[in-house]
């Protein structure tokens, strides 16, 4: 994990200037701090919920997933308000709401109070604002690498949360986790005020076309819809599984709650390093569909095996390792696939729909996991995730293998008239290797090109003609 972070920092130092590095690292830290607070309850909530009055398995599930509902509903409104009132003011609002929700959950002694607190936590839906601010503070050439670092910070926060959560809960129960989350939210607020830079100029996002047209492009793309369905199922399964896994470890495998942290540490680190070669093979040899389906198969296999391996800790740890190997593979590959498949100029919209699907999956995972736990026990939860994984595998096997494509942002004369812009669009599509092209009114072109066929000499000639 330390080597991985060092590699990312090396990438930043090569491709970004000092101002961009500061901006990207600051925003990645902000995102990771916030997600750490949300994730810490996952491995312990079901084990320590007996301290909450009126708690039932169904309501426990609702409490775990409640943040996902408000996150999914409010991502787009927060992003739109940040366009009007500024990025950092909306960061302040969102982090304040998140802090208030954490306090509400911390002082609640009933499950209903915690549900309300978790819902308020999610209402501080600043993910879209952070991504927009990242776009404001980085150049187009650096943006993809910046997004990758933010994504890596989320994975790191998830790993840390599964390790730290059980330790904190052992000392102070759920209330200690929520108080720590409130402290982290307040620290993130101070961080955003004093450390995160202000954009020098707030302009409309250069990636923007008419939002309705972009949304139609994204929602009509079957390949993107498969990926949106996939991230929905993945986070539904993750949330539901963490209603069942902690109970299985305590009641059937005989591992005390206080010892769960070291198990998660071993499994998460081991599964992370185990999945790296598959990502390399998929990207280098254009085998991403095969790797993708293999990862879904790992989720299916682990869900099925957890049913019969629950009584033996060793076998259950193997099943858990397989689950997290599949999960890490999918978490790493899904955003990359969305980026590759999304239409040129609509990547932001595609990622917005993708993120909404992810948070909605977390909500329904808590809701359905709690209800099934109440009716059928932990075995029912594992059966549900197995059925979902099988359905996802059925959907995924018919997907197209992504082409060797990359995205490019090319700048032309900003004063081109409508006729010239149309002519430029037509000419770009005639360039060898260009698969898709969108030209916006300020002379910026967004291209998807085939890495093997693209000849940048033709593009250079166009740049001189339309300079």
C-alpha positions in Angstrom: 0.0 0.0 0.0 2.9 2.4 0.8 4.6 1.6 -2.5 1.3 2.2 -4.3 0.9 5.6 -2.8 4.6 6.4 -3.7 3.9 5.4 -7.3 0.9 7.7 -7.4 2.9 10.6 -6.0 5.6 10.0 -8.7 2.9 10.1 -11.3 1.7 13.4 -9.9 5.2 14.9 -9.9 5.8 14.0 -13.5 2.5 15.1 -15.0 1.4 18.0 -12.8 2.7 21.4 -11.7 3.1 22.3 -8.0 -0.2 24.1 -7.9 -2.1 21.1 -9.4 -0.4 18.7 -7.0 -1.4 20.7 -4.0 -5.0 20.9 -5.3 -5.3 17.2 -6.2 -3.7 16.0 -2.9 -5.9 18.3 -0.9 -9.1 17.2 -2.5 -8.1 13.5 -2.4 -7.5 14.0 1.4 -10.9 15.7 1.8 -12.7 12.9 -0.1 -11.0 10.2 1.8 -11.6 11.7 5.2 -15.3 12.0 4.5 -15.7 8.5 3.1 -13.7 7.1 6.1 -16.4 8.4 8.4 -19.2 6.8 6.3 -17.4 3.4 5.9 -16.3 2.9 9.6 -19.7 1.7 10.7 -19.9 -1.1 8.1 -18.0 -3.8 9.9 -19.5 -3.1 13.3 -23.0 -1.7 13.1 -24.8 -5.0 13.2 -22.7 -6.2 16.2 -23.2 -3.1 18.4 -26.7 -2.2 17.4 -28.2 -3.9 20.5 -27.4 -0.7 22.4 -30.1 1.1 20.3 -33.7 0.9 21.4 -36.3 -0.5 18.9 -33.6 -1.9 16.7 -34.6 -4.8 14.4 -32.6 -6.4 11.6 -34.7 -4.6 9.0 -34.2 -1.2 10.6 -30.5 -1.9 11.1 -30.2 -2.4 7.3 -32.1 0.8 6.7 -29.7 2.7 9.0 -26.6 1.2 7.3 -27.9 2.2 3.8 -29.8 5.4 4.6 -26.9 7.6 3.6 -26.9 6.1 0.1 -30.4 7.3 -0.6 -29.8 11.0 0.2 -26.4 10.8 -1.6 -28.1 9.6 -4.8 -30.9 12.1 -4.6 -28.7 15.2 -3.9 -25.6 14.8 -6.0 -27.0 16.6 -9.0 -28.6 19.5 -7.0 -25.4 20.1 -5.1 -23.4 20.2 -8.3 -25.8 22.6 -9.9 -25.8 24.9 -6.8 -22.0 24.9 -6.9 -22.2 26.2 -10.5 -24.3 29.1 -9.2 -22.8 29.9 -5.8 -19.3 28.6 -6.1 -17.6 25.3 -5.3 -16.1 26.0 -1.9 -19.3 27.5 -0.4 -21.1 24.3 -1.3 -18.2 22.3 0.2 -18.8 24.2 3.5 -22.5 23.6 3.4 -22.1 19.9 2.6 -19.5 19.2 5.3 -21.5 21.1 7.9 -24.5 19.0 7.1 -22.4 15.9 7.3 -21.0 16.9 10.7 -24.6 17.6 11.9 -25.7 14.2 10.8 -22.8 12.6 12.6 -23.7 14.4 15.8 -27.4 13.4 15.5 -26.4 9.7 15.1 -23.9 10.0 18.0 -26.4 11.4 20.5 -29.3 9.0 19.5 -30.2 6.1 21.6 -32.8 4.7 19.3 -32.4 3.2 15.8 -34.7 5.8 14.4 -32.4 8.6 15.5 -29.4 6.8 13.9 -31.4 6.4 10.7 -32.1 10.1 10.7 -28.4 10.9 11.4 -27.2 8.6 8.6 -29.7 10.2 6.2 -28.5 13.7 7.1 -24.9 12.5 6.7 -25.6 11.5 3.1 -27.4 14.8 2.5 -24.0 16.5 2.5 -23.6 15.2 -1.0 -20.4 16.9 -2.1 -18.9 14.2 -4.3 -20.0 16.0 -7.5 -18.8 19.3 -6.1 -15.3 17.9 -5.3 -15.0 16.5 -8.9 -16.2 19.8 -10.3 -13.6 21.7 -8.2 -11.0 19.3 -9.3 -11.8 20.1 -12.9 -11.5 23.9 -12.1 -8.1 23.5 -10.5 -6.4 21.2 -13.0 -5.7 21.3 -16.7 -7.5 19.0 -19.2 -4.3 17.1 -19.7 -3.9 16.4 -15.9 -7.5 15.7 -15.1 -7.7 11.9 -15.7 -4.7 11.4 -13.5 -6.2 13.6 -10.8 -9.5 11.6 -10.9 -7.5 8.4 -10.6 -5.8 9.6 -7.4 -9.1 10.6 -5.9 -10.5 7.2 -6.8 -7.5 5.6 -5.1 -8.0 7.7 -2.0 -11.6 6.2 -1.7 -10.2 2.7 -1.9 -7.6 3.5 0.8 -10.2 5.0 3.1 -12.4 1.9 2.7 -9.4 -0.3 3.7 -8.6 1.9 6.7 -12.2 2.1 7.8 -12.6 -1.7 8.0 -9.5 -1.9 10.2 -10.2 1.2 12.4 -13.9 0.7 12.8 -13.8 -2.4 15.0 -11.0 -0.9 17.2 -12.9 2.3 17.8 -16.2 0.4 18.5 -14.5 -1.8 21.0 -13.6 1.3 23.1 -16.9 3.3 22.8 -19.5 1.4 20.7 -21.3 3.0 17.8 -21.4 6.4 19.5 -17.6 6.6 19.5 -17.6 6.0 15.7 -20.2 8.7 15.1 -18.3 11.2 17.3 -15.1 10.4 15.5 -16.9 10.9 12.2 -18.1 14.3 13.4 -14.6 15.3 14.4 -13.3 14.1 11.0 -16.0 16.2 9.3 -15.1 19.3 11.2 -11.4 18.7 10.4 -12.4 18.4 6.7 -14.3 21.6 6.9 -11.2 23.4 8.3 -9.1 21.7 5.7 -11.4 23.0 2.9 -11.3 26.5 4.3 -7.6 26.9 4.9 -5.8 24.4 2.6 -7.9 23.7 -0.5 -7.1 26.5 -3.1 -9.7 28.7 -4.6 -10.2 28.6 -8.4 -8.8 31.7 -9.9 -11.6 31.9 -12.4 -15.0 30.2 -12.1 -16.2 29.4 -15.6 -18.7 27.0 -17.0 -17.4 23.5 -17.2 -15.7 23.2 -20.6 -17.1 19.6 -20.8 -20.7 20.9 -20.8 -23.0 20.5 -23.7 -26.8 20.7 -23.2 -27.3 18.5 -20.1 -30.4 16.9 -21.5 -28.6 15.8 -24.7 -25.7 14.4 -22.6 -28.0 12.5 -20.3 -29.9 11.1 -23.3 -26.6 9.9 -24.8 -25.6 8.2 -21.6 -29.0 6.6 -20.8 -29.4 5.2 -24.3 -25.9 3.5 -24.3 -26.5 -0.2 -23.5 -22.9 -0.7 -22.6 -22.9 2.1 -20.0 -26.2 0.8 -18.6 -24.6 -2.6 -18.0 -21.9 -0.9 -16.0 -24.4 1.2 -14.1 -26.3 -2.0 -13.2 -23.0 -3.5 -12.2 -21.9 -0.8 -9.7 -25.5 -0.9 -8.3 -25.2 -4.6 -7.7 -21.7 -4.4 -6.4 -22.5 -1.9 -3.7 -25.8 -3.5 -2.9 -23.9 -6.8 -2.3 -21.2 -5.1 -0.3 -23.6 -3.3 2.0 -25.8 -6.4 2.4 -22.8 -8.7 3.0 -21.6 -6.4 5.9 -24.9 -7.0 7.6 -24.1 -10.8 7.5 -20.3 -11.1 7.6 -19.7 -9.6 11.1 -22.5 -11.8 12.6 -21.1 -14.9 10.9 -17.6 -14.2 12.3 -18.9 -13.9 15.8 -21.7 -16.4 16.1 -20.5 -19.2 13.8 -16.8 -18.8 13.2 -16.2 -17.9 16.8 -14.0 -14.8 16.2 -14.7 -12.0 18.9 -15.6 -8.6 17.5 -12.5 -7.0 19.0 -10.3 -9.3 16.7 -12.0 -8.5 13.4 -9.7 -5.6 12.6 -6.6 -7.9 12.0 -8.7 -10.2 9.9 -9.8 -7.4 7.6 -6.2 -6.1 7.5 -4.9 -9.4 6.2 -7.7 -10.0 3.8 -7.8 -6.5 2.3 -4.1 -6.1 1.8 -3.7 -9.6 0.4 -6.6 -9.2 -2.0 -5.4 -5.8 -3.2 -2.0 -7.2 -4.2 -3.6 -10.3 -5.7 -5.8 -8.3 -8.0 -3.0 -6.1 -9.4 -1.7 -8.6 -12.0 -5.2 -9.1 -13.4 -5.6 -5.4 -13.9 -2.3 -5.3 -15.7 -3.2 -8.2 -17.9 -6.6 -6.8 -18.7 -5.2 -3.4 -19.7 -2.1 -4.5 -21.5 -3.5 -7.3 -23.5 -7.0 -5.9 -24.0 -8.7 -8.6 -21.9 -10.8 -6.3 -19.7 -14.0 -8.1 -20.5 -12.5 -11.4 -19.4 -11.0 -9.9 -16.2 -14.3 -8.2 -15.5 -16.4 -11.4 -15.8 -13.8 -13.3 -13.8 -14.2 -10.7 -11.0 -17.9 -11.2 -11.0 -17.4 -14.9 -10.9 -15.3 -14.4 -7.8 -18.1 -12.5 -6.1 -20.5 -15.3 -7.0 -18.1 -18.0 -5.8 -17.4 -16.3 -2.5 -21.2 -15.6 -1.8 -22.0 -19.3 -2.4 -19.1 -20.6 -0.3 -19.8 -18.4 2.7 -23.0 -20.5 3.3 -21.1 -23.7 4.0 -17.8 -22.2 5.2 -19.3 -20.2 8.0 -18.5 -22.7 10.8 -14.8 -23.0 9.9 -12.9 -19.7 10.3 -10.1 -20.7 7.9 -12.5 -21.5 5.1 -14.5 -18.4 5.8 -11.4 -16.3 5.6 -10.6 -17.8 2.2 -14.1 -17.0 1.0 -13.7 -13.4 2.3 -10.4 -13.1 0.5 -12.0 -14.2 -2.7 -14.9 -11.7 -2.2 -12.5 -8.8 -1.7 -10.3 -9.8 -4.6 -13.3 -9.6 -6.8 -14.5 -6.4 -5.2 -11.2 -4.7 -5.6 -10.9 -5.8 -9.3 -14.4 -4.4 -10.0 -13.9 -1.2 -8.1 -10.7 -0.6 -10.1 -12.1 -1.6 -13.5 -15.6 -0.2 -13.5 -14.7 3.5 -13.5 -12.1 2.9 -16.1 -14.6 1.1 -18.3 -17.1 3.9 -17.9 -14.5 6.4 -18.9 -13.6 4.3 -22.0 -17.1 3.6 -23.2 -18.8 7.0 -22.5 -19.4 9.3 -25.5 -16.8 12.0 -26.1 -17.8 15.1 -24.2 -20.3 13.3 -21.9 -17.9 11.6 -19.5 -18.9 13.8 -16.6 -22.6 13.0 -17.1 -21.8 9.3 -17.4 -19.8 9.4 -14.1 -22.7 11.2 -12.5 -25.2 8.5 -13.4 -22.6 5.9 -12.4 -22.2 7.5 -9.0 -25.9 7.8 -8.4 -26.3 4.1 -9.2 -23.5 3.3 -6.7 -25.1 5.2 -3.8 -28.6 3.8 -4.7 -27.1 0.3 -4.5 -25.8 1.0 -1.0 -29.2 2.1 0.1 -31.0 -0.9 -1.3 -28.3 -3.2 0.0 -28.9 -2.0 3.5 -32.7 -2.2 3.1 -32.9 -5.7 1.5 -30.0 -7.1 3.6 -31.7 -6.2 6.8 -35.1 -7.5 5.7 -33.7 -10.8 4.5 -31.6 -11.2 7.6 -34.8 -10.8 9.7 -36.7 -13.4 7.6 -34.0 -15.9 6.7 -30.9 -15.2 8.7 -27.4 -14.7 7.4 -27.7 -17.6 4.9 -30.5 -15.8 3.2 -28.3 -12.7 2.7 -25.6 -14.9 1.1 -28.1 -16.5 -1.2 -29.5 -13.1 -2.2 -26.0 -11.8 -3.1 -25.3 -15.0 -5.0 -28.5 -14.6 -7.1 -27.6 -11.0 -7.8 -24.0 -11.9 -8.8 -25.4 -14.6 -11.2 -27.7 -12.1 -12.8 -24.9 -9.6 -13.1 -22.7 -12.3 -14.7 -25.5 -13.0 -17.2 -25.7 -9.3 -18.1 -21.9 -8.9 -18.3 -21.0 -11.8 -20.6 -22.8 -10.2 -23.5 -20.9 -6.9 -23.2 -18.5 -5.8 -25.8 -14.8 -5.9 -25.1 -13.6 -2.3 -24.9 -11.4 -1.1 -27.7 -7.9 0.2 -27.4 -9.1 3.8 -27.1 -8.0 6.9 -25.3 -9.6 10.3 -24.8 -8.0 13.5 -25.9 -8.8 17.2 -25.4 -7.7 19.4 -28.3 -7.8 23.2 -28.3 -8.5 25.1 -31.4 -9.4 28.8 -32.1 -11.9 29.9 -29.5 -13.5 32.4 -32.0 -14.6 29.9 -34.6 -18.1 30.6 -35.9 -20.8 27.9 -36.2 -20.0 27.0 -39.8 -16.3 26.5 -38.9 -17.2 24.4 -35.9 -19.4 22.1 -38.0 -16.6 21.9 -40.6 -14.1 21.1 -37.8 -16.3 18.3 -36.5 -16.6 16.8 -39.9 -12.9 17.0 -40.5 -12.1 15.4 -37.2 -14.2 12.4 -37.9 -12.1 11.9 -41.1 -8.9 11.7 -39.2 -7.6 8.1 -39.1 -8.3 6.5 -35.7 -10.8 9.0 -34.5 -13.9 7.1 -33.3 -15.9 9.9 -31.8 -15.6 13.7 -31.7 -17.5 16.5 -30.0 -16.6 20.2 -30.6 -18.0 22.8 -28.2 -18.5 26.5 -28.9 -15.2 27.7 -27.4 -13.1 25.7 -29.9 -12.4 22.7 -27.6 -12.7 19.3 -29.1 -13.2 16.0 -27.1 -12.0 13.0 -29.0 -12.0 9.2 -28.6 -9.3 7.7 -30.7 -8.1 4.2 -31.4 -4.6 3.9 -30.0 -3.4 1.5 -32.8 -4.8 3.5 -35.8 -4.5 7.1 -34.7 -2.0 9.3 -36.6 -1.4 12.6 -34.8 0.1 14.2 -38.0 -3.4 14.6 -39.5 -4.5 16.2 -36.2 -1.6 18.7 -36.3 -2.6 19.8 -39.8 -6.1 20.5 -38.6 -4.8 22.4 -35.6 -2.9 24.6 -38.0 -5.9 25.2 -40.3 -8.3 26.1 -37.5 -5.7 27.9 -35.3 
